């Protein structure tokens, strides 16, 4: 089970940190990631991190602005978002994959959190 939190309403240029708490059988997870979705659009990959080595990868649109991290001891994952832009407005979801240590494909993620709204005003 995944639980995401930390969303909110911020202004352009502000920072925000999302958190994702994992519970249950977390030892079998290969990677975790963040996706986002706006109304009428498909879910978009944002960032991912391998559970074992902590290798990270990002969508081009957030590279150098967002930082994904994880704390395996606490079963937590984070997304530090800096220099936020209005285009970052979306519902953000955390997800976990059992079989893929590096993937940006939503269907490769088995477990999903409930989503947290991030709204960036101009």
HELIX and SHEET records of a PDB file:
HELIX    1   1 UNK A   86  UNK A   88  5                                   3    
HELIX    2   2 UNK A  106  UNK A  108  5                                   3    
SHEET    1   A 4 UNK A   2  UNK A   5  0                                        
SHEET    2   A 4 UNK A  16  UNK A  22 -1                                        
SHEET    3   A 4 UNK A  76  UNK A  81 -1                                        
SHEET    4   A 4 UNK A  66  UNK A  71 -1                                        
SHEET    1   B 6 UNK A   8  UNK A  11  0                                        
SHEET    2   B 6 UNK A 116  UNK A 121  1                                        
SHEET    3   B 6 UNK A  90  UNK A  97 -1                                        
SHEET    4   B 6 UNK A  31  UNK A  37 -1                                        
SHEET    5   B 6 UNK A  44  UNK A  50 -1                                        
SHEET    6   B 6 UNK A  56  UNK A  58 -1                                        
SHEET    1   C 4 UNK A   8  UNK A  11  0                                        
SHEET    2   C 4 UNK A 116  UNK A 121  1                                        
SHEET    3   C 4 UNK A  90  UNK A  97 -1                                        
SHEET    4   C 4 UNK A 111  UNK A 112 -1                                        
END                                                                             
